[in-house]
Amino acid sequence: MTKEEWVASILTDSVTAKIDFHLEHLWISGAGFARVSRAISDGKIKVIVYAKEDSAAQYYAKRNTLVIRELSEKDKEELSTKGLLVHEAVHAIVDIDRCAKTTKVTTEAAAYLAQVIFLMGHGDTNFSSSKRVFQAAAAIVNRYKMRSRVVWLPRTLYEPLRQAVLTDSLYKSYLKDNDLETDADGV
């Protein structure tokens, strides 16, 4: 299986296909993940393996590129790795849909919600020992039953997740200004 086929298999699996929610004007759905998969198949989004990548995956909108760390076959089967690919694919959806007016914080919140829905859909439901962003996302997914229906969330309902993203050490320098818009420029 090529790296592109592996990513496509995650983005089109039965759980990913059922993800469907709105944060303000941003729409994250199984159809969006399928568009990312098609863009990869069509060569509009490149998938590059890089041995020195810190994270297992990262999407770069300006380059229309999903960079994944060199992974063993065992790592590829890890649910957490697959969940991270779903997270990064949200950034690709935002790019494909040219949602440049969406803030980076809102995009990260959407990415964590999609990642948690994916993980929960595959049986990982215990986020009590996880980072605060996962706990906040899981609380929202559970409270609004996001695994079983389409949900529209105004900012006030996902604000605790935005705050968790803003205070996470991973994002402190990246999100200095929490109203900074995304780099989405289309694929």
PyRosetta script that sets phi, psi and omega in degrees:
from pyrosetta import init, pose_from_sequence

init()
pose = pose_from_sequence("MTKEEWVASILTDSVTAKIDFHLEHLWISGAGFARVSRAISDGKIKVIVYAKEDSAAQYYAKRNTLVIRELSEKDKEELSTKGLLVHEAVHAIVDIDRCAKTTKVTTEAAAYLAQVIFLMGHGDTNFSSSKRVFQAAAAIVNRYKMRSRVVWLPRTLYEPLRQAVLTDSLYKSYLKDNDLETDADGV")
pose.set_psi(1, 130.1)
pose.set_omega(1, 178.1)
pose.set_phi(2, -73.8)
pose.set_psi(2, 165.3)
pose.set_omega(2, 178.3)
pose.set_phi(3, -62.2)
pose.set_psi(3, -35.6)
pose.set_omega(3, 178.5)
pose.set_phi(4, -66.4)
pose.set_psi(4, -41.7)
pose.set_omega(4, 177.9)
pose.set_phi(5, -66.2)
pose.set_psi(5, -38.0)
pose.set_omega(5, 178.4)
pose.set_phi(6, -63.1)
pose.set_psi(6, -47.5)
pose.set_omega(6, 178.2)
pose.set_phi(7, -61.7)
pose.set_psi(7, -44.5)
pose.set_omega(7, 179.9)
pose.set_phi(8, -60.2)
pose.set_psi(8, -37.1)
pose.set_omega(8, -179.5)
pose.set_phi(9, -64.2)
pose.set_psi(9, -31.5)
pose.set_omega(9, 178.2)
pose.set_phi(10, -77.6)
pose.set_psi(10, -42.4)
pose.set_omega(10, -176.8)
pose.set_phi(11, -72.9)
pose.set_psi(11, -15.2)
pose.set_omega(11, -179.7)
pose.set_phi(12, -117.4)
pose.set_psi(12, 13.5)
pose.set_omega(12, -179.9)
pose.set_phi(13, -71.1)
pose.set_psi(13, 168.1)
pose.set_omega(13, -172.1)
pose.set_phi(14, -63.7)
pose.set_psi(14, -32.5)
pose.set_omega(14, 179.3)
pose.set_phi(15, -74.5)
pose.set_psi(15, -46.3)
pose.set_omega(15, 179.7)
pose.set_phi(16, -60.7)
pose.set_psi(16, -38.5)
pose.set_omega(16, -178.9)
pose.set_phi(17, -62.2)
pose.set_psi(17, -23.6)
pose.set_omega(17, -178.0)
pose.set_phi(18, -93.6)
pose.set_psi(18, -5.2)
pose.set_omega(18, 178.2)
pose.set_phi(19, -66.2)
pose.set_psi(19, 130.1)
pose.set_omega(19, -176.8)
pose.set_phi(20, -160.4)
pose.set_psi(20, 100.2)
pose.set_omega(20, 178.3)
pose.set_phi(21, -151.9)
pose.set_psi(21, 162.1)
pose.set_omega(21, 179.3)
pose.set_phi(22, -124.3)
pose.set_psi(22, 133.4)
pose.set_omega(22, 168.9)
pose.set_phi(23, -115.0)
pose.set_psi(23, 109.6)
pose.set_omega(23, -174.2)
pose.set_phi(24, 53.5)
pose.set_psi(24, -118.1)
pose.set_omega(24, -178.6)
pose.set_phi(25, -95.9)
pose.set_psi(25, 1.2)
pose.set_omega(25, -179.4)
pose.set_phi(26, -87.9)
pose.set_psi(26, 129.1)
pose.set_omega(26, -178.9)
pose.set_phi(27, -116.5)
pose.set_psi(27, 121.1)
pose.set_omega(27, 177.9)
pose.set_phi(28, -114.3)
pose.set_psi(28, 123.2)
pose.set_omega(28, -174.7)
pose.set_phi(29, -150.4)
pose.set_psi(29, 167.0)
pose.set_omega(29, 174.7)
pose.set_phi(30, -57.5)
pose.set_psi(30, -35.9)
pose.set_omega(30, 177.6)
pose.set_phi(31, -63.7)
pose.set_psi(31, -37.0)
pose.set_omega(31, 177.1)
pose.set_phi(32, -65.3)
pose.set_psi(32, -42.3)
pose.set_omega(32, 177.4)
pose.set_phi(33, -64.4)
pose.set_psi(33, -36.3)
pose.set_omega(33, 177.3)
pose.set_phi(34, -65.4)
pose.set_psi(34, -36.9)
pose.set_omega(34, 176.7)
pose.set_phi(35, -63.7)
pose.set_psi(35, -40.1)
pose.set_omega(35, 177.3)
pose.set_phi(36, -63.2)
pose.set_psi(36, -44.7)
pose.set_omega(36, 178.6)
pose.set_phi(37, -58.5)
pose.set_psi(37, -43.7)
pose.set_omega(37, 178.4)
pose.set_phi(38, -65.3)
pose.set_psi(38, -40.2)
pose.set_omega(38, 179.1)
pose.set_phi(39, -62.3)
pose.set_psi(39, -35.4)
pose.set_omega(39, 176.0)
pose.set_phi(40, -67.9)
pose.set_psi(40, -47.0)
pose.set_omega(40, 179.6)
pose.set_phi(41, -60.6)
pose.set_psi(41, -37.3)
pose.set_omega(41, -178.8)
pose.set_phi(42, -81.7)
pose.set_psi(42, -3.2)
pose.set_omega(42, 179.5)
pose.set_phi(43, 80.8)
pose.set_psi(43, 8.6)
pose.set_omega(43, 178.9)
pose.set_phi(44, -77.6)
pose.set_psi(44, -28.6)
pose.set_omega(44, 170.9)
pose.set_phi(45, -116.6)
pose.set_psi(45, 124.7)
pose.set_omega(45, 179.4)
pose.set_phi(46, -88.1)
pose.set_psi(46, 145.7)
pose.set_omega(46, 172.4)
pose.set_phi(47, -114.0)
pose.set_psi(47, 118.8)
pose.set_omega(47, -177.6)
pose.set_phi(48, -119.6)
pose.set_psi(48, 135.6)
pose.set_omega(48, 174.5)
pose.set_phi(49, -97.5)
pose.set_psi(49, 128.8)
pose.set_omega(49, -178.5)
pose.set_phi(50, -133.0)
pose.set_psi(50, 120.7)
pose.set_omega(50, -173.5)
pose.set_phi(51, -64.9)
pose.set_psi(51, -27.1)
pose.set_omega(51, -173.3)
pose.set_phi(52, -98.7)
pose.set_psi(52, 9.3)
pose.set_omega(52, 179.9)
pose.set_phi(53, -64.1)
pose.set_psi(53, 134.1)
pose.set_omega(53, 179.4)
pose.set_phi(54, -69.3)
pose.set_psi(54, -45.2)
pose.set_omega(54, -178.3)
pose.set_phi(55, -94.1)
pose.set_psi(55, 159.8)
pose.set_omega(55, 178.1)
pose.set_phi(56, -66.8)
pose.set_psi(56, -25.6)
pose.set_omega(56, 179.4)
pose.set_phi(57, -158.8)
pose.set_psi(57, 151.9)
pose.set_omega(57, 175.3)
pose.set_phi(58, -157.3)
pose.set_psi(58, 137.0)
pose.set_omega(58, 178.7)
pose.set_phi(59, -102.1)
pose.set_psi(59, 134.1)
pose.set_omega(59, 178.8)
pose.set_phi(60, -115.4)
pose.set_psi(60, 105.9)
pose.set_omega(60, -175.1)
pose.set_phi(61, -63.8)
pose.set_psi(61, -42.6)
pose.set_omega(61, -177.1)
pose.set_phi(62, -62.0)
pose.set_psi(62, -26.6)
pose.set_omega(62, -178.8)
pose.set_phi(63, -107.8)
pose.set_psi(63, -1.4)
pose.set_omega(63, -177.2)
pose.set_phi(64, 50.5)
pose.set_psi(64, 51.2)
pose.set_omega(64, -172.9)
pose.set_phi(65, -135.9)
pose.set_psi(65, 132.2)
pose.set_omega(65, 171.0)
pose.set_phi(66, -102.3)
pose.set_psi(66, 115.1)
pose.set_omega(66, 179.4)
pose.set_phi(67, -100.1)
pose.set_psi(67, 127.0)
pose.set_omega(67, 176.6)
pose.set_phi(68, -120.5)
pose.set_psi(68, 144.6)
pose.set_omega(68, 178.0)
pose.set_phi(69, -71.4)
pose.set_psi(69, 151.7)
pose.set_omega(69, 174.5)
pose.set_phi(70, -61.2)
pose.set_psi(70, 121.4)
pose.set_omega(70, -174.0)
pose.set_phi(71, -120.1)
pose.set_psi(71, 143.2)
pose.set_omega(71, 173.6)
pose.set_phi(72, -75.0)
pose.set_psi(72, 166.7)
pose.set_omega(72, 177.2)
pose.set_phi(73, -60.4)
pose.set_psi(73, -36.3)
pose.set_omega(73, 178.1)
pose.set_phi(74, -64.3)
pose.set_psi(74, -44.4)
pose.set_omega(74, 178.5)
pose.set_phi(75, -60.9)
pose.set_psi(75, -37.2)
pose.set_omega(75, -179.5)
pose.set_phi(76, -64.7)
pose.set_psi(76, -25.6)
pose.set_omega(76, 179.6)
pose.set_phi(77, -86.7)
pose.set_psi(77, -12.9)
pose.set_omega(77, -179.1)
pose.set_phi(78, -65.1)
pose.set_psi(78, 130.5)
pose.set_omega(78, 179.3)
pose.set_phi(79, -60.9)
pose.set_psi(79, -37.0)
pose.set_omega(79, -179.7)
pose.set_phi(80, -63.6)
pose.set_psi(80, -37.0)
pose.set_omega(80, 177.6)
pose.set_phi(81, -65.8)
pose.set_psi(81, -45.2)
pose.set_omega(81, 178.8)
pose.set_phi(82, -63.7)
pose.set_psi(82, -39.9)
pose.set_omega(82, 177.7)
pose.set_phi(83, -61.5)
pose.set_psi(83, -39.1)
pose.set_omega(83, 177.9)
pose.set_phi(84, -65.3)
pose.set_psi(84, -36.2)
pose.set_omega(84, 176.4)
pose.set_phi(85, -63.7)
pose.set_psi(85, -39.3)
pose.set_omega(85, 175.9)
pose.set_phi(86, -62.0)
pose.set_psi(86, -44.8)
pose.set_omega(86, 177.8)
pose.set_phi(87, -54.8)
pose.set_psi(87, -51.5)
pose.set_omega(87, -177.4)
pose.set_phi(88, -68.1)
pose.set_psi(88, -30.1)
pose.set_omega(88, 177.8)
pose.set_phi(89, -66.1)
pose.set_psi(89, -27.1)
pose.set_omega(89, 174.8)
pose.set_phi(90, -60.2)
pose.set_psi(90, -41.0)
pose.set_omega(90, 178.0)
pose.set_phi(91, -63.0)
pose.set_psi(91, -35.8)
pose.set_omega(91, 177.2)
pose.set_phi(92, -68.9)
pose.set_psi(92, -38.0)
pose.set_omega(92, 176.1)
pose.set_phi(93, -60.1)
pose.set_psi(93, -46.6)
pose.set_omega(93, 179.3)
pose.set_phi(94, -58.5)
pose.set_psi(94, -40.2)
pose.set_omega(94, 179.2)
pose.set_phi(95, -68.1)
pose.set_psi(95, -49.2)
pose.set_omega(95, 179.8)
pose.set_phi(96, -57.7)
pose.set_psi(96, -42.4)
pose.set_omega(96, -177.9)
pose.set_phi(97, -81.8)
pose.set_psi(97, 0.7)
pose.set_omega(97, 178.2)
pose.set_phi(98, 54.4)
pose.set_psi(98, 47.0)
pose.set_omega(98, -179.4)
pose.set_phi(99, -86.2)
pose.set_psi(99, 55.5)
pose.set_omega(99, -175.6)
pose.set_phi(100, -64.1)
pose.set_psi(100, -25.4)
pose.set_omega(100, -178.9)
pose.set_phi(101, -80.8)
pose.set_psi(101, -5.6)
pose.set_omega(101, 176.3)
pose.set_phi(102, -77.7)
pose.set_psi(102, 137.5)
pose.set_omega(102, 179.9)
pose.set_phi(103, -77.6)
pose.set_psi(103, 157.1)
pose.set_omega(103, 178.6)
pose.set_phi(104, -63.1)
pose.set_psi(104, -34.5)
pose.set_omega(104, 179.8)
pose.set_phi(105, -66.3)
pose.set_psi(105, -43.2)
pose.set_omega(105, 178.3)
pose.set_phi(106, -63.9)
pose.set_psi(106, -39.8)
pose.set_omega(106, 178.1)
pose.set_phi(107, -63.4)
pose.set_psi(107, -42.7)
pose.set_omega(107, 177.1)
pose.set_phi(108, -63.7)
pose.set_psi(108, -40.8)
pose.set_omega(108, 177.3)
pose.set_phi(109, -59.5)
pose.set_psi(109, -45.3)
pose.set_omega(109, 178.4)
pose.set_phi(110, -62.1)
pose.set_psi(110, -40.3)
pose.set_omega(110, -179.5)
pose.set_phi(111, -64.3)
pose.set_psi(111, -40.9)
pose.set_omega(111, 177.8)
pose.set_phi(112, -68.3)
pose.set_psi(112, -38.9)
pose.set_omega(112, 177.3)
pose.set_phi(113, -61.6)
pose.set_psi(113, -46.3)
pose.set_omega(113, 179.1)
pose.set_phi(114, -62.3)
pose.set_psi(114, -42.7)
pose.set_omega(114, 179.8)
pose.set_phi(115, -61.2)
pose.set_psi(115, -44.4)
pose.set_omega(115, -178.7)
pose.set_phi(116, -69.2)
pose.set_psi(116, -40.5)
pose.set_omega(116, 176.1)
pose.set_phi(117, -58.9)
pose.set_psi(117, -44.3)
pose.set_omega(117, 178.6)
pose.set_phi(118, -60.6)
pose.set_psi(118, -49.9)
pose.set_omega(118, -178.6)
pose.set_phi(119, -61.5)
pose.set_psi(119, -44.6)
pose.set_omega(119, 179.1)
pose.set_phi(120, -63.6)
pose.set_psi(120, -40.2)
pose.set_omega(120, 179.0)
pose.set_phi(121, -63.1)
pose.set_psi(121, -21.4)
pose.set_omega(121, 177.5)
pose.set_phi(122, -104.4)
pose.set_psi(122, 16.0)
pose.set_omega(122, 171.3)
pose.set_phi(123, 98.7)
pose.set_psi(123, -4.9)
pose.set_omega(123, 178.7)
pose.set_phi(124, -89.5)
pose.set_psi(124, 100.5)
pose.set_omega(124, -175.1)
pose.set_phi(125, -116.9)
pose.set_psi(125, 1.4)
pose.set_omega(125, -177.6)
pose.set_phi(126, -105.1)
pose.set_psi(126, 105.9)
pose.set_omega(126, -179.6)
pose.set_phi(127, -113.7)
pose.set_psi(127, 15.5)
pose.set_omega(127, -175.6)
pose.set_phi(128, -64.4)
pose.set_psi(128, -31.4)
pose.set_omega(128, -179.9)
pose.set_phi(129, -99.4)
pose.set_psi(129, 6.0)
pose.set_omega(129, -179.2)
pose.set_phi(130, -81.8)
pose.set_psi(130, 172.2)
pose.set_omega(130, 175.5)
pose.set_phi(131, -60.0)
pose.set_psi(131, 157.5)
pose.set_omega(131, -177.4)
pose.set_phi(132, -56.4)
pose.set_psi(132, -36.1)
pose.set_omega(132, -179.2)
pose.set_phi(133, -63.5)
pose.set_psi(133, -38.5)
pose.set_omega(133, 177.9)
pose.set_phi(134, -69.0)
pose.set_psi(134, -39.7)
pose.set_omega(134, 178.0)
pose.set_phi(135, -62.6)
pose.set_psi(135, -44.3)
pose.set_omega(135, 179.5)
pose.set_phi(136, -64.6)
pose.set_psi(136, -42.4)
pose.set_omega(136, 178.8)
pose.set_phi(137, -64.9)
pose.set_psi(137, -44.1)
pose.set_omega(137, -179.7)
pose.set_phi(138, -62.9)
pose.set_psi(138, -38.9)
pose.set_omega(138, 179.0)
pose.set_phi(139, -62.5)
pose.set_psi(139, -41.2)
pose.set_omega(139, 179.2)
pose.set_phi(140, -69.0)
pose.set_psi(140, -44.8)
pose.set_omega(140, 179.0)
pose.set_phi(141, -57.8)
pose.set_psi(141, -45.3)
pose.set_omega(141, -179.9)
pose.set_phi(142, -69.7)
pose.set_psi(142, -45.4)
pose.set_omega(142, -176.2)
pose.set_phi(143, -61.0)
pose.set_psi(143, -41.5)
pose.set_omega(143, -176.2)
pose.set_phi(144, -102.4)
pose.set_psi(144, 14.0)
pose.set_omega(144, 176.0)
pose.set_phi(145, 48.7)
pose.set_psi(145, 48.9)
pose.set_omega(145, -174.8)
pose.set_phi(146, -70.8)
pose.set_psi(146, -12.4)
pose.set_omega(146, 179.1)
pose.set_phi(147, -81.6)
pose.set_psi(147, -14.9)
pose.set_omega(147, -172.1)
pose.set_phi(148, -123.3)
pose.set_psi(148, 2.8)
pose.set_omega(148, 180.0)
pose.set_phi(149, -160.4)
pose.set_psi(149, 163.5)
pose.set_omega(149, 175.3)
pose.set_phi(150, -74.1)
pose.set_psi(150, 135.2)
pose.set_omega(150, -177.6)
pose.set_phi(151, -130.4)
pose.set_psi(151, 135.9)
pose.set_omega(151, 172.3)
pose.set_phi(152, -108.8)
pose.set_psi(152, 118.6)
pose.set_omega(152, -178.4)
pose.set_phi(153, -113.5)
pose.set_psi(153, 115.5)
pose.set_omega(153, 171.1)
pose.set_phi(154, -71.4)
pose.set_psi(154, 161.5)
pose.set_omega(154, -174.6)
pose.set_phi(155, -54.2)
pose.set_psi(155, -36.7)
pose.set_omega(155, -178.2)
pose.set_phi(156, -60.3)
pose.set_psi(156, -29.8)
pose.set_omega(156, -177.7)
pose.set_phi(157, -82.5)
pose.set_psi(157, -21.5)
pose.set_omega(157, 177.2)
pose.set_phi(158, -113.5)
pose.set_psi(158, 11.6)
pose.set_omega(158, 178.8)
pose.set_phi(159, -57.2)
pose.set_psi(159, -38.9)
pose.set_omega(159, 177.2)
pose.set_phi(160, -58.5)
pose.set_psi(160, -34.1)
pose.set_omega(160, 177.3)
pose.set_phi(161, -71.9)
pose.set_psi(161, -41.6)
pose.set_omega(161, 175.9)
pose.set_phi(162, -57.3)
pose.set_psi(162, -43.0)
pose.set_omega(162, -179.6)
pose.set_phi(163, -66.5)
pose.set_psi(163, -37.7)
pose.set_omega(163, 177.3)
pose.set_phi(164, -63.8)
pose.set_psi(164, -39.8)
pose.set_omega(164, 177.2)
pose.set_phi(165, -64.2)
pose.set_psi(165, -46.2)
pose.set_omega(165, -177.3)
pose.set_phi(166, -62.5)
pose.set_psi(166, -29.8)
pose.set_omega(166, -178.5)
pose.set_phi(167, -96.6)
pose.set_psi(167, -2.8)
pose.set_omega(167, 178.3)
pose.set_phi(168, -73.2)
pose.set_psi(168, 132.5)
pose.set_omega(168, -177.1)
pose.set_phi(169, -60.0)
pose.set_psi(169, -27.3)
pose.set_omega(169, 179.1)
pose.set_phi(170, -63.0)
pose.set_psi(170, -29.3)
pose.set_omega(170, -173.2)
pose.set_phi(171, -110.8)
pose.set_psi(171, -2.0)
pose.set_omega(171, -174.4)
pose.set_phi(172, -54.2)
pose.set_psi(172, -49.0)
pose.set_omega(172, -178.2)
pose.set_phi(173, -79.6)
pose.set_psi(173, -31.8)
pose.set_omega(173, -178.2)
pose.set_phi(174, -68.8)
pose.set_psi(174, -34.4)
pose.set_omega(174, -175.1)
pose.set_phi(175, -117.0)
pose.set_psi(175, 46.5)
pose.set_omega(175, 179.7)
pose.set_phi(176, -55.3)
pose.set_psi(176, -43.9)
pose.set_omega(176, 178.3)
pose.set_phi(177, -106.7)
pose.set_psi(177, 110.2)
pose.set_omega(177, -172.3)
pose.set_phi(178, -72.1)
pose.set_psi(178, -2.0)
pose.set_omega(178, 175.6)
pose.set_phi(179, -105.2)
pose.set_psi(179, 11.4)
pose.set_omega(179, 179.2)
pose.set_phi(180, -63.7)
pose.set_psi(180, 131.0)
pose.set_omega(180, -179.0)
pose.set_phi(181, -79.7)
pose.set_psi(181, 160.1)
pose.set_omega(181, -179.2)
pose.set_phi(182, -69.8)
pose.set_psi(182, 171.9)
pose.set_omega(182, 175.2)
pose.set_phi(183, -93.9)
pose.set_psi(183, 13.9)
pose.set_omega(183, -176.5)
pose.set_phi(184, -58.7)
pose.set_psi(184, 120.8)
pose.set_omega(184, -179.7)
pose.set_phi(185, -133.8)
pose.set_psi(185, 11.9)
pose.set_omega(185, -179.8)
pose.set_phi(186, 91.1)
pose.set_psi(186, 158.5)
pose.set_omega(186, -179.7)
pose.set_phi(187, -110.4)
pose.dump_pdb("model.pdb")
